[in-house]
């Protein structure tokens, strides 16, 4: 008789400290996904999901790199399990991308004239003072702001 494999995940030490916050953010994410999209543009319906995803990734990034409150094992576990976006965090470590809102804002194929998003332009160089990114609803994520 073959053995039955169970998919029990072994949580690293310190998980109990960050679990309540991550569970709250997961609940907000589910609520944002199930929210009605009446009266919104197609892109506006995704903005809350992008914001919550950014918030989860920033929370884990700050705990590991800024406050140094979690271990490397717990940080890598969170990345492997999908609690944070590892590509976004990799960009945050590079100079000039510390405040990046989402990866779509720096992909040149998604914009006219092969440039980046308007939210990446510093506030003092903008023609319009109040803007919103079409992709994620960001009002400005340039590192010089």
Beta strands, then each sheet from edge to edge (+ up, - down):
end
